[in-house]
Amino acid sequence: MVRKMEWAGRATHLGGVPRAATVAAAGAFAKVVTCLLNTTTVHNPETLLRLVRSRPPGRPLLTVSNHMSTLDDPLMWGFKGFPTMDARLARWVLAAEDICFKNTVLSYFFRLGKCIPITRGGGIYQDNMDDALDILSDGGWLHTFPEGKVLQENGPIRRLNWGTASLIARAPITPTVLPIVHCGFEKVMPEKFLFGRRPLLPLCGKKIQIVIGEPIEFDLQKLAQTAKTMGRNSSCQSKGWPTIPGHGLDEAAQRWLYTHISEKIQTMMEKLRNFRGNH
């Protein structure tokens, strides 16, 4: 996969002015849609605000959420009190290359908006995953949609892709992992609105609910030791994955580790989904 416009994603590009303008514009759009045009309730916003604004220096933050619409990001950050228009605090996010990076103009815009192109089906060791890993290595904030694609039915959290788990395992400093579950954005931007297509603009008058959980802690050293033992009993066909530096995990051990991490995140997200349904 060819990387696209990494230079536009750098904070130093043209003194940071294009990035600041892009994030401010996207943030203002999110505020209008989420706060003014629709009714939004947020549970436990203080945990997200604390981790975004004042987590320990060098500690990476990885937020994960379900995926209900193509506008989940940036709209989910538009709730009252969140610094949506601050480029310095804004998240990085994995974005589908076939949607957000289809041409030069879109590629430039989304790179300025702190988006990293990911090829769906390209595997967890595709080149641009290294860009995401760099963000975590630098103590930054990265958001992912580990379900992998939009699903607008109100059902259980689907089996999570291993890309997010691989980033958690490979990061030099284990990130703080914060699960988020939301609903209502599927009504703001339905996939099949008119003639089976999305509306040109977000819809108004909908109810949005965002439930922010508590951080999930992973003891990677302990998990890596267990993975080595469990991996010896695996007979899966090899895909030629590299060994994880530091942990020394071969492919079979990685498969066990990524499954364990993904299942734990999925379980916590499902608890948030059930909490949302009861409130």
C-alpha atoms as an extended CHARMM CRD file, in Angstrom:
* protein
*
       279  EXT
         1         1  MET       CA              0.0000000000        0.0000000000        0.0000000000  PROA      1               0.0000000000
         2         2  VAL       CA              1.3440000000        3.4120000000       -0.9140000000  PROA      2               0.0000000000
         3         3  ARG       CA              1.4480000000        5.8770000000        1.9350000000  PROA      3               0.0000000000
         4         4  LYS       CA             -0.3890000000        9.1080000000        1.2300000000  PROA      4               0.0000000000
         5         5  MET       CA              0.7720000000       12.5730000000        2.2150000000  PROA      5               0.0000000000
         6         6  GLU       CA              2.4550000000       11.8480000000        5.5290000000  PROA      6               0.0000000000
         7         7  TRP       CA              3.9630000000       15.3380000000        5.3060000000  PROA      7               0.0000000000
         8         8  ALA       CA              0.4960000000       16.9130000000        5.5520000000  PROA      8               0.0000000000
         9         9  GLY       CA             -0.0840000000       15.1200000000        8.8370000000  PROA      9               0.0000000000
        10        10  ARG       CA              2.9340000000       16.6320000000       10.5310000000  PROA      10              0.0000000000
        11        11  ALA       CA              2.3930000000       19.3610000000       13.1110000000  PROA      11              0.0000000000
        12        12  THR       CA              5.1410000000       21.4270000000       11.4670000000  PROA      12              0.0000000000
        13        13  HSD       CA              3.4660000000       21.5280000000        8.0410000000  PROA      13              0.0000000000
        14        14  LEU       CA              3.1640000000       25.2440000000        7.1440000000  PROA      14              0.0000000000
        15        15  GLY       CA              3.6030000000       26.1610000000       10.7890000000  PROA      15              0.0000000000
        16        16  GLY       CA              0.6210000000       24.0950000000       11.8510000000  PROA      16              0.0000000000
        17        17  VAL       CA             -1.8440000000       26.6370000000       10.4510000000  PROA      17              0.0000000000
        18        18  PRO       CA             -3.6600000000       24.2850000000        8.0220000000  PROA      18              0.0000000000
        19        19  ARG       CA             -4.0440000000       21.6250000000       10.7080000000  PROA      19              0.0000000000
        20        20  ALA       CA             -5.3620000000       24.1220000000       13.2550000000  PROA      20              0.0000000000
        21        21  ALA       CA             -7.8800000000       25.4890000000       10.7350000000  PROA      21              0.0000000000
        22        22  THR       CA             -9.0440000000       22.0150000000        9.6800000000  PROA      22              0.0000000000
        23        23  VAL       CA             -9.4780000000       20.7360000000       13.2390000000  PROA      23              0.0000000000
        24        24  ALA       CA            -11.2670000000       23.9420000000       14.2600000000  PROA      24              0.0000000000
        25        25  ALA       CA            -13.6670000000       23.6840000000       11.3050000000  PROA      25              0.0000000000
        26        26  ALA       CA            -14.3870000000       19.9930000000       11.9220000000  PROA      26              0.0000000000
        27        27  GLY       CA            -14.8010000000       20.6990000000       15.6380000000  PROA      27              0.0000000000
        28        28  ALA       CA            -17.2320000000       23.5510000000       15.0290000000  PROA      28              0.0000000000
        29        29  PHE       CA            -19.2460000000       21.3160000000       12.6860000000  PROA      29              0.0000000000
        30        30  ALA       CA            -19.3520000000       18.6070000000       15.3660000000  PROA      30              0.0000000000
        31        31  LYS       CA            -20.4730000000       21.0830000000       18.0340000000  PROA      31              0.0000000000
        32        32  VAL       CA            -23.3140000000       22.3810000000       15.8750000000  PROA      32              0.0000000000
        33        33  VAL       CA            -24.6080000000       18.9310000000       14.9220000000  PROA      33              0.0000000000
        34        34  THR       CA            -24.1330000000       17.2340000000       18.2900000000  PROA      34              0.0000000000
        35        35  CYS       CA            -25.0300000000       20.0630000000       20.6870000000  PROA      35              0.0000000000
        36        36  LEU       CA            -27.3870000000       22.3500000000       18.7870000000  PROA      36              0.0000000000
        37        37  LEU       CA            -29.2030000000       20.3480000000       16.1210000000  PROA      37              0.0000000000
        38        38  ASN       CA            -29.6190000000       17.1580000000       18.1410000000  PROA      38              0.0000000000
        39        39  THR       CA            -30.0630000000       16.2260000000       21.8060000000  PROA      39              0.0000000000
        40        40  THR       CA            -27.0020000000       14.5410000000       23.3050000000  PROA      40              0.0000000000
        41        41  THR       CA            -26.5160000000       12.9500000000       26.7080000000  PROA      41              0.0000000000
        42        42  VAL       CA            -23.0860000000       11.8080000000       27.8950000000  PROA      42              0.0000000000
        43        43  HSD       CA            -22.3020000000        9.4460000000       30.7590000000  PROA      43              0.0000000000
        44        44  ASN       CA            -18.9470000000        9.8240000000       32.5280000000  PROA      44              0.0000000000
        45        45  PRO       CA            -17.4550000000       12.5730000000       30.3230000000  PROA      45              0.0000000000
        46        46  GLU       CA            -15.0240000000       13.5700000000       33.0760000000  PROA      46              0.0000000000
        47        47  THR       CA            -12.9590000000       10.4100000000       32.5800000000  PROA      47              0.0000000000
        48        48  LEU       CA            -12.3540000000       11.1480000000       28.9030000000  PROA      48              0.0000000000
        49        49  LEU       CA            -11.6690000000       14.8180000000       29.6120000000  PROA      49              0.0000000000
        50        50  ARG       CA             -9.1460000000       13.9380000000       32.3020000000  PROA      50              0.0000000000
        51        51  LEU       CA             -7.2750000000       11.4890000000       30.0840000000  PROA      51              0.0000000000
        52        52  VAL       CA             -7.2160000000       13.8580000000       27.1240000000  PROA      52              0.0000000000
        53        53  ARG       CA             -6.0990000000       16.9060000000       29.0800000000  PROA      53              0.0000000000
        54        54  SER       CA             -3.9400000000       15.6870000000       31.9350000000  PROA      54              0.0000000000
        55        55  ARG       CA             -2.7600000000       12.0740000000       31.6910000000  PROA      55              0.0000000000
        56        56  PRO       CA              0.8750000000       11.4750000000       32.7380000000  PROA      56              0.0000000000
        57        57  PRO       CA              3.4820000000       12.7390000000       30.2230000000  PROA      57              0.0000000000
        58        58  GLY       CA              4.3920000000       10.0680000000       27.6870000000  PROA      58              0.0000000000
        59        59  ARG       CA              1.3830000000        7.8930000000       28.5180000000  PROA      59              0.0000000000
        60        60  PRO       CA             -0.4840000000        7.0490000000       25.2910000000  PROA      60              0.0000000000
        61        61  LEU       CA             -4.2800000000        6.9810000000       25.1840000000  PROA      61              0.0000000000
        62        62  LEU       CA             -6.2020000000        4.5620000000       22.9830000000  PROA      62              0.0000000000
        63        63  THR       CA             -9.9680000000        5.0610000000       22.8150000000  PROA      63              0.0000000000
        64        64  VAL       CA            -12.1740000000        2.4760000000       21.1280000000  PROA      64              0.0000000000
        65        65  SER       CA            -15.8400000000        2.6410000000       20.1730000000  PROA      65              0.0000000000
        66        66  ASN       CA            -18.5710000000        0.9670000000       18.2000000000  PROA      66              0.0000000000
        67        67  HSD       CA            -19.1910000000        2.2350000000       14.6640000000  PROA      67              0.0000000000
        68        68  MET       CA            -22.7380000000        3.3900000000       13.8910000000  PROA      68              0.0000000000
        69        69  SER       CA            -22.2200000000        5.8830000000       11.0550000000  PROA      69              0.0000000000
        70        70  THR       CA            -19.6620000000        7.5000000000        8.7780000000  PROA      70              0.0000000000
        71        71  LEU       CA            -19.8640000000       10.6280000000       10.9630000000  PROA      71              0.0000000000
        72        72  ASP       CA            -19.2290000000        8.9770000000       14.3510000000  PROA      72              0.0000000000
        73        73  ASP       CA            -15.9280000000       10.7980000000       14.1650000000  PROA      73              0.0000000000
        74        74  PRO       CA            -15.9150000000       13.8050000000       14.5240000000  PROA      74              0.0000000000
        75        75  LEU       CA            -19.4790000000       14.0510000000       15.8890000000  PROA      75              0.0000000000
        76        76  MET       CA            -18.8300000000       11.9330000000       18.9850000000  PROA      76              0.0000000000
        77        77  TRP       CA            -16.3260000000       14.5400000000       20.2160000000  PROA      77              0.0000000000
        78        78  GLY       CA            -18.7690000000       17.4280000000       19.7830000000  PROA      78              0.0000000000
        79        79  PHE       CA            -20.4970000000       17.1390000000       23.1500000000  PROA      79              0.0000000000
        80        80  LYS       CA            -20.6230000000       20.0840000000       25.5330000000  PROA      80              0.0000000000
        81        81  GLY       CA            -17.4100000000       20.7770000000       27.4060000000  PROA      81              0.0000000000
        82        82  PHE       CA            -15.0750000000       18.7910000000       25.1580000000  PROA      82              0.0000000000
        83        83  PRO       CA            -12.1670000000       20.7310000000       23.5170000000  PROA      83              0.0000000000
        84        84  THR       CA            -13.2030000000       19.6700000000       20.0220000000  PROA      84              0.0000000000
        85        85  MET       CA            -11.5270000000       22.5550000000       18.2000000000  PROA      85              0.0000000000
        86        86  ASP       CA             -8.0930000000       22.2900000000       19.8300000000  PROA      86              0.0000000000
        87        87  ALA       CA             -5.6830000000       20.7550000000       17.3000000000  PROA      87              0.0000000000
        88        88  ARG       CA             -3.1100000000       20.0610000000       19.9970000000  PROA      88              0.0000000000
        89        89  LEU       CA             -5.5150000000       17.9050000000       22.0110000000  PROA      89              0.0000000000
        90        90  ALA       CA             -7.3730000000       16.3460000000       19.0830000000  PROA      90              0.0000000000
        91        91  ARG       CA             -7.2560000000       12.5930000000       18.5790000000  PROA      91              0.0000000000
        92        92  TRP       CA             -5.6150000000       10.7280000000       15.7540000000  PROA      92              0.0000000000
        93        93  VAL       CA             -7.9770000000        8.2300000000       14.1640000000  PROA      93              0.0000000000
        94        94  LEU       CA             -7.7110000000        5.2670000000       11.8220000000  PROA      94              0.0000000000
        95        95  ALA       CA             -9.7770000000        6.0240000000        8.7070000000  PROA      95              0.0000000000
        96        96  ALA       CA            -10.7600000000        3.7960000000        5.7870000000  PROA      96              0.0000000000
        97        97  GLU       CA             -8.5240000000        4.5250000000        2.8290000000  PROA      97              0.0000000000
        98        98  ASP       CA            -11.2230000000        3.7180000000        0.2530000000  PROA      98              0.0000000000
        99        99  ILE       CA            -13.5530000000        6.3540000000        1.7540000000  PROA      99              0.0000000000
       100       100  CYS       CA            -11.3800000000        9.1480000000        3.1480000000  PROA      100             0.0000000000
       101       101  PHE       CA             -8.3270000000        8.9440000000        0.8670000000  PROA      101             0.0000000000
       102       102  LYS       CA             -9.8670000000        8.4360000000       -2.5690000000  PROA      102             0.0000000000
       103       103  ASN       CA             -8.1650000000       11.4230000000       -4.1770000000  PROA      103             0.0000000000
       104       104  THR       CA             -5.5780000000       14.1260000000       -3.5340000000  PROA      104             0.0000000000
       105       105  VAL       CA             -7.9660000000       16.7010000000       -2.0690000000  PROA      105             0.0000000000
       106       106  LEU       CA             -9.5510000000       14.2380000000        0.3780000000  PROA      106             0.0000000000
       107       107  SER       CA             -6.1670000000       12.8020000000        1.3190000000  PROA      107             0.0000000000
       108       108  TYR       CA             -4.8100000000       16.2510000000        2.1540000000  PROA      108             0.0000000000
       109       109  PHE       CA             -7.9190000000       17.2250000000        4.1430000000  PROA      109             0.0000000000
       110       110  PHE       CA             -8.0400000000       14.0650000000        6.2240000000  PROA      110             0.0000000000
       111       111  ARG       CA             -4.3070000000       14.0840000000        6.8760000000  PROA      111             0.0000000000
       112       112  LEU       CA             -4.6790000000       17.6370000000        8.2130000000  PROA      112             0.0000000000
       113       113  GLY       CA             -7.5380000000       16.3220000000       10.3410000000  PROA      113             0.0000000000
       114       114  LYS       CA             -5.1520000000       13.8380000000       12.0010000000  PROA      114             0.0000000000
       115       115  CYS       CA             -6.4520000000       10.7640000000       10.1800000000  PROA      115             0.0000000000
       116       116  ILE       CA             -4.3340000000        7.7320000000        9.2980000000  PROA      116             0.0000000000
       117       117  PRO       CA             -5.3400000000        5.7530000000        6.1660000000  PROA      117             0.0000000000
       118       118  ILE       CA             -5.9960000000        2.0600000000        6.7090000000  PROA      118             0.0000000000
       119       119  THR       CA             -6.7060000000       -0.4520000000        3.9700000000  PROA      119             0.0000000000
       120       120  ARG       CA             -9.5480000000       -2.6830000000        5.0990000000  PROA      120             0.0000000000
       121       121  GLY       CA             -8.4680000000       -6.2740000000        4.6330000000  PROA      121             0.0000000000
       122       122  GLY       CA             -4.8300000000       -5.2020000000        4.4210000000  PROA      122             0.0000000000
       123       123  GLY       CA             -3.8530000000       -6.9870000000        7.6140000000  PROA      123             0.0000000000
       124       124  ILE       CA             -2.6300000000       -5.8310000000       11.0110000000  PROA      124             0.0000000000
       125       125  TYR       CA              0.9540000000       -5.3460000000        9.8280000000  PROA      125             0.0000000000
       126       126  GLN       CA              0.2150000000       -3.0950000000        6.8560000000  PROA      126             0.0000000000
       127       127  ASP       CA              2.5380000000       -0.0910000000        6.5070000000  PROA      127             0.0000000000
       128       128  ASN       CA              0.2620000000        2.6120000000        7.8930000000  PROA      128             0.0000000000
       129       129  MET       CA             -0.2400000000        0.6950000000       11.1340000000  PROA      129             0.0000000000
       130       130  ASP       CA              3.3240000000        1.8020000000       11.8550000000  PROA      130             0.0000000000
       131       131  ASP       CA              2.0890000000        5.4230000000       11.6860000000  PROA      131             0.0000000000
       132       132  ALA       CA             -0.5390000000        4.5650000000       14.3040000000  PROA      132             0.0000000000
       133       133  LEU       CA              2.1000000000        2.8680000000       16.4310000000  PROA      133             0.0000000000
       134       134  ASP       CA              4.2700000000        6.0050000000       16.1880000000  PROA      134             0.0000000000
       135       135  ILE       CA              1.4150000000        8.0680000000       17.6530000000  PROA      135             0.0000000000
       136       136  LEU       CA              1.2170000000        5.7520000000       20.6670000000  PROA      136             0.0000000000
       137       137  SER       CA              4.9980000000        5.6190000000       20.9760000000  PROA      137             0.0000000000
       138       138  ASP       CA              5.0130000000        9.4190000000       21.2520000000  PROA      138             0.0000000000
       139       139  GLY       CA              2.4130000000        9.3550000000       24.0380000000  PROA      139             0.0000000000
       140       140  GLY       CA             -0.3990000000       10.5810000000       21.7720000000  PROA      140             0.0000000000
       141       141  TRP       CA             -4.1180000000        9.8800000000       21.6070000000  PROA      141             0.0000000000
       142       142  LEU       CA             -5.3820000000        7.4200000000       18.9930000000  PROA      142             0.0000000000
       143       143  HSD       CA             -8.9900000000        6.3970000000       18.3600000000  PROA      143             0.0000000000
       144       144  THR       CA            -10.0140000000        3.1970000000       16.5690000000  PROA      144             0.0000000000
       145       145  PHE       CA            -13.2210000000        1.4710000000       15.5330000000  PROA      145             0.0000000000
       146       146  PRO       CA            -12.2020000000       -2.1390000000       16.1660000000  PROA      146             0.0000000000
       147       147  GLU       CA            -15.4210000000       -3.5730000000       14.6980000000  PROA      147             0.0000000000
       148       148  GLY       CA            -13.9410000000       -2.4740000000       11.3770000000  PROA      148             0.0000000000
       149       149  LYS       CA            -17.0270000000       -1.1620000000        9.5870000000  PROA      149             0.0000000000
       150       150  VAL       CA            -20.3190000000        0.6600000000       10.0960000000  PROA      150             0.0000000000
       151       151  LEU       CA            -23.2230000000       -1.3600000000       11.4640000000  PROA      151             0.0000000000
       152       152  GLN       CA            -26.4620000000        0.5420000000       12.0590000000  PROA      152             0.0000000000
       153       153  GLU       CA            -28.4970000000       -2.2340000000       13.6510000000  PROA      153             0.0000000000
       154       154  ASN       CA            -28.7610000000       -1.9680000000       17.4220000000  PROA      154             0.0000000000
       155       155  GLY       CA            -27.1940000000       -5.3300000000       18.2120000000  PROA      155             0.0000000000
       156       156  PRO       CA            -24.3850000000       -6.7700000000       20.3400000000  PROA      156             0.0000000000
       157       157  ILE       CA            -20.8080000000       -5.5920000000       19.8440000000  PROA      157             0.0000000000
       158       158  ARG       CA            -19.3310000000       -7.6550000000       17.0330000000  PROA      158             0.0000000000
       159       159  ARG       CA            -16.1310000000       -9.6770000000       17.1870000000  PROA      159             0.0000000000
       160       160  LEU       CA            -13.3030000000       -7.1290000000       17.1330000000  PROA      160             0.0000000000
       161       161  ASN       CA            -10.5580000000       -7.0640000000       14.5360000000  PROA      161             0.0000000000
       162       162  TRP       CA             -7.0490000000       -7.6910000000       15.8460000000  PROA      162             0.0000000000
       163       163  GLY       CA             -5.5240000000       -4.4230000000       14.6350000000  PROA      163             0.0000000000
       164       164  THR       CA             -6.3170000000       -2.5420000000       17.8400000000  PROA      164             0.0000000000
       165       165  ALA       CA             -5.0410000000       -5.3960000000       20.0030000000  PROA      165             0.0000000000
       166       166  SER       CA             -1.8050000000       -5.5200000000       18.0290000000  PROA      166             0.0000000000
       167       167  LEU       CA             -1.2060000000       -1.8130000000       18.6570000000  PROA      167             0.0000000000
       168       168  ILE       CA             -1.7510000000       -2.2990000000       22.3930000000  PROA      168             0.0000000000
       169       169  ALA       CA              0.7110000000       -5.1980000000       22.4610000000  PROA      169             0.0000000000
       170       170  ARG       CA              3.3560000000       -3.5460000000       20.2790000000  PROA      170             0.0000000000
       171       171  ALA       CA              3.3970000000       -0.0750000000       21.8750000000  PROA      171             0.0000000000
       172       172  PRO       CA              6.6110000000        0.5850000000       23.8950000000  PROA      172             0.0000000000
       173       173  ILE       CA              4.4550000000        1.9130000000       26.7420000000  PROA      173             0.0000000000
       174       174  THR       CA              1.1500000000        0.0940000000       27.1590000000  PROA      174             0.0000000000
       175       175  PRO       CA             -1.5650000000        2.6500000000       26.3870000000  PROA      175             0.0000000000
       176       176  THR       CA             -4.4710000000        3.5030000000       28.6160000000  PROA      176             0.0000000000
       177       177  VAL       CA             -7.4210000000        1.8770000000       26.8380000000  PROA      177             0.0000000000
       178       178  LEU       CA            -10.7800000000        3.6300000000       27.1990000000  PROA      178             0.0000000000
       179       179  PRO       CA            -13.9660000000        2.0320000000       25.7900000000  PROA      179             0.0000000000
       180       180  ILE       CA            -16.8390000000        4.1900000000       24.4990000000  PROA      180             0.0000000000
       181       181  VAL       CA            -20.2470000000        3.0890000000       23.2320000000  PROA      181             0.0000000000
       182       182  HSD       CA            -22.7540000000        5.3840000000       21.5640000000  PROA      182             0.0000000000
       183       183  CYS       CA            -26.0690000000        5.3260000000       19.7390000000  PROA      183             0.0000000000
       184       184  GLY       CA            -28.0690000000        7.8650000000       17.7600000000  PROA      184             0.0000000000
       185       185  PHE       CA            -25.4990000000        8.7390000000       15.1100000000  PROA      185             0.0000000000
       186       186  GLU       CA            -27.0560000000        6.0560000000       12.9110000000  PROA      186             0.0000000000
       187       187  LYS       CA            -30.1820000000        8.2300000000       12.8920000000  PROA      187             0.0000000000
       188       188  VAL       CA            -28.2360000000       11.4330000000       12.2580000000  PROA      188             0.0000000000
       189       189  MET       CA            -26.4920000000        9.8590000000        9.2410000000  PROA      189             0.0000000000
       190       190  PRO       CA            -28.4490000000        6.7780000000        8.1330000000  PROA      190             0.0000000000
       191       191  GLU       CA            -26.8470000000        4.6070000000        5.4640000000  PROA      191             0.0000000000
       192       192  LYS       CA            -30.1350000000        4.1770000000        3.5730000000  PROA      192             0.0000000000
       193       193  PHE       CA            -32.1110000000        7.3940000000        3.7710000000  PROA      193             0.0000000000
       194       194  LEU       CA            -33.2210000000        8.3820000000        0.2910000000  PROA      194             0.0000000000
       195       195  PHE       CA            -33.0890000000        5.9420000000       -2.6090000000  PROA      195             0.0000000000
       196       196  GLY       CA            -30.8270000000        3.7470000000       -0.5000000000  PROA      196             0.0000000000
       197       197  ARG       CA            -28.2070000000        6.4670000000       -0.0300000000  PROA      197             0.0000000000
       198       198  ARG       CA            -26.9610000000        8.6160000000        2.8370000000  PROA      198             0.0000000000
       199       199  PRO       CA            -28.4220000000       12.1370000000        3.2160000000  PROA      199             0.0000000000
       200       200  LEU       CA            -26.2730000000       14.9740000000        1.9040000000  PROA      200             0.0000000000
       201       201  LEU       CA            -26.3040000000       16.6300000000        5.3410000000  PROA      201             0.0000000000
       202       202  PRO       CA            -26.7070000000       15.2750000000        8.8890000000  PROA      202             0.0000000000
       203       203  LEU       CA            -30.3000000000       14.9970000000       10.0830000000  PROA      203             0.0000000000
       204       204  CYS       CA            -31.6460000000       17.0010000000       13.0200000000  PROA      204             0.0000000000
       205       205  GLY       CA            -33.8320000000       16.4110000000       16.0420000000  PROA      205             0.0000000000
       206       206  LYS       CA            -32.3710000000       13.0200000000       16.9930000000  PROA      206             0.0000000000
       207       207  LYS       CA            -31.3820000000       11.6960000000       20.4070000000  PROA      207             0.0000000000
       208       208  ILE       CA            -27.7200000000       10.7760000000       20.8380000000  PROA      208             0.0000000000
       209       209  GLN       CA            -26.3190000000        8.8750000000       23.7860000000  PROA      209             0.0000000000
       210       210  ILE       CA            -22.6040000000        8.4680000000       24.5510000000  PROA      210             0.0000000000
       211       211  VAL       CA            -21.4450000000        6.1660000000       27.3470000000  PROA      211             0.0000000000
       212       212  ILE       CA            -17.7890000000        6.4860000000       28.3530000000  PROA      212             0.0000000000
       213       213  GLY       CA            -16.3750000000        3.6380000000       30.4010000000  PROA      213             0.0000000000
       214       214  GLU       CA            -13.4160000000        3.3240000000       32.7370000000  PROA      214             0.0000000000
       215       215  PRO       CA             -9.8590000000        2.5690000000       31.5870000000  PROA      215             0.0000000000
       216       216  ILE       CA             -9.0040000000       -1.0630000000       30.8620000000  PROA      216             0.0000000000
       217       217  GLU       CA             -5.6450000000       -2.1580000000       32.2230000000  PROA      217             0.0000000000
       218       218  PHE       CA             -3.5180000000       -4.8140000000       30.5310000000  PROA      218             0.0000000000
       219       219  ASP       CA             -0.5230000000       -6.4840000000       32.2010000000  PROA      219             0.0000000000
       220       220  LEU       CA              1.3840000000       -7.1470000000       28.9790000000  PROA      220             0.0000000000
       221       221  GLN       CA              4.3280000000       -8.8730000000       30.6270000000  PROA      221             0.0000000000
       222       222  LYS       CA              2.0820000000      -11.4140000000       32.3190000000  PROA      222             0.0000000000
       223       223  LEU       CA             -0.0850000000      -11.8390000000       29.2390000000  PROA      223             0.0000000000
       224       224  ALA       CA              2.9690000000      -12.3400000000       27.0290000000  PROA      224             0.0000000000
       225       225  GLN       CA              4.2020000000      -15.1870000000       29.2340000000  PROA      225             0.0000000000
       226       226  THR       CA              0.7980000000      -16.8490000000       29.1050000000  PROA      226             0.0000000000
       227       227  ALA       CA              0.6500000000      -16.3210000000       25.3430000000  PROA      227             0.0000000000
       228       228  LYS       CA              3.9420000000      -18.1480000000       24.8480000000  PROA      228             0.0000000000
       229       229  THR       CA              2.5700000000      -21.1550000000       26.7080000000  PROA      229             0.0000000000
       230       230  MET       CA             -0.8230000000      -21.1380000000       25.0110000000  PROA      230             0.0000000000
       231       231  GLY       CA              0.6850000000      -20.5210000000       21.5930000000  PROA      231             0.0000000000
       232       232  ARG       CA              2.5690000000      -23.8100000000       21.6880000000  PROA      232             0.0000000000
       233       233  ASN       CA             -0.7510000000      -25.6270000000       21.5220000000  PROA      233             0.0000000000
       234       234  SER       CA             -1.8920000000      -23.7360000000       18.4310000000  PROA      234             0.0000000000
       235       235  SER       CA             -1.9540000000      -25.2840000000       14.9710000000  PROA      235             0.0000000000
       236       236  CYS       CA             -3.1130000000      -22.2730000000       12.9040000000  PROA      236             0.0000000000
       237       237  GLN       CA             -1.6760000000      -21.7510000000        9.4490000000  PROA      237             0.0000000000
       238       238  SER       CA              1.1290000000      -19.1730000000        9.4510000000  PROA      238             0.0000000000
       239       239  LYS       CA              0.7430000000      -15.8100000000        7.7110000000  PROA      239             0.0000000000
       240       240  GLY       CA              4.3740000000      -14.8390000000        8.1650000000  PROA      240             0.0000000000
       241       241  TRP       CA              3.9090000000      -12.2970000000       10.9540000000  PROA      241             0.0000000000
       242       242  PRO       CA              7.0750000000      -10.7710000000       12.4440000000  PROA      242             0.0000000000
       243       243  THR       CA              8.0400000000      -11.4920000000       16.0370000000  PROA      243             0.0000000000
       244       244  ILE       CA              6.9920000000       -8.7370000000       18.4780000000  PROA      244             0.0000000000
       245       245  PRO       CA             10.1340000000       -6.9250000000       19.7000000000  PROA      245             0.0000000000
       246       246  GLY       CA             10.5080000000       -6.8960000000       23.4730000000  PROA      246             0.0000000000
       247       247  HSD       CA              8.0580000000       -9.7200000000       24.1370000000  PROA      247             0.0000000000
       248       248  GLY       CA              9.5750000000      -12.1940000000       21.6660000000  PROA      248             0.0000000000
       249       249  LEU       CA              6.1790000000      -13.5960000000       20.6910000000  PROA      249             0.0000000000
       250       250  ASP       CA              5.8990000000      -15.7680000000       17.6040000000  PROA      250             0.0000000000
       251       251  GLU       CA              2.7800000000      -15.7830000000       15.4410000000  PROA      251             0.0000000000
       252       252  ALA       CA              0.9240000000      -18.4600000000       17.4190000000  PROA      252             0.0000000000
       253       253  ALA       CA              1.4940000000      -16.5660000000       20.6800000000  PROA      253             0.0000000000
       254       254  GLN       CA              0.4020000000      -13.3220000000       19.0530000000  PROA      254             0.0000000000
       255       255  ARG       CA             -2.8550000000      -14.9040000000       17.9080000000  PROA      255             0.0000000000
       256       256  TRP       CA             -3.6590000000      -15.9520000000       21.4640000000  PROA      256             0.0000000000
       257       257  LEU       CA             -2.6860000000      -12.5410000000       22.8520000000  PROA      257             0.0000000000
       258       258  TYR       CA             -4.6640000000      -10.5400000000       20.2840000000  PROA      258             0.0000000000
       259       259  THR       CA             -7.7130000000      -12.7380000000       20.8350000000  PROA      259             0.0000000000
       260       260  HSD       CA             -7.4990000000      -12.2850000000       24.6140000000  PROA      260             0.0000000000
       261       261  ILE       CA             -7.0990000000       -8.4930000000       24.4070000000  PROA      261             0.0000000000
       262       262  SER       CA             -9.9050000000       -8.1630000000       21.8420000000  PROA      262             0.0000000000
       263       263  GLU       CA            -12.3030000000      -10.2990000000       23.8590000000  PROA      263             0.0000000000
       264       264  LYS       CA            -11.6700000000       -8.2520000000       27.0000000000  PROA      264             0.0000000000
       265       265  ILE       CA            -12.3460000000       -4.9900000000       25.1550000000  PROA      265             0.0000000000
       266       266  GLN       CA            -15.4370000000       -6.4700000000       23.5010000000  PROA      266             0.0000000000
       267       267  THR       CA            -16.7800000000       -7.5970000000       26.8840000000  PROA      267             0.0000000000
       268       268  MET       CA            -16.3200000000       -4.1190000000       28.3810000000  PROA      268             0.0000000000
       269       269  MET       CA            -17.9610000000       -2.4760000000       25.3740000000  PROA      269             0.0000000000
       270       270  GLU       CA            -20.9140000000       -4.8410000000       25.6310000000  PROA      270             0.0000000000
       271       271  LYS       CA            -21.3400000000       -3.8880000000       29.2990000000  PROA      271             0.0000000000
       272       272  LEU       CA            -21.4540000000       -0.2410000000       28.2480000000  PROA      272             0.0000000000
       273       273  ARG       CA            -24.0020000000       -1.0860000000       25.5640000000  PROA      273             0.0000000000
       274       274  ASN       CA            -26.2010000000       -2.7930000000       28.1700000000  PROA      274             0.0000000000
       275       275  PHE       CA            -25.7830000000        0.1670000000       30.5310000000  PROA      275             0.0000000000
       276       276  ARG       CA            -26.8340000000        2.4810000000       27.7170000000  PROA      276             0.0000000000
       277       277  GLY       CA            -29.9280000000        0.3970000000       27.0620000000  PROA      277             0.0000000000
       278       278  ASN       CA            -30.9770000000        0.6040000000       30.7070000000  PROA      278             0.0000000000
       279       279  HSD       CA            -30.6950000000        4.4090000000       30.9510000000  PROA      279             0.0000000000
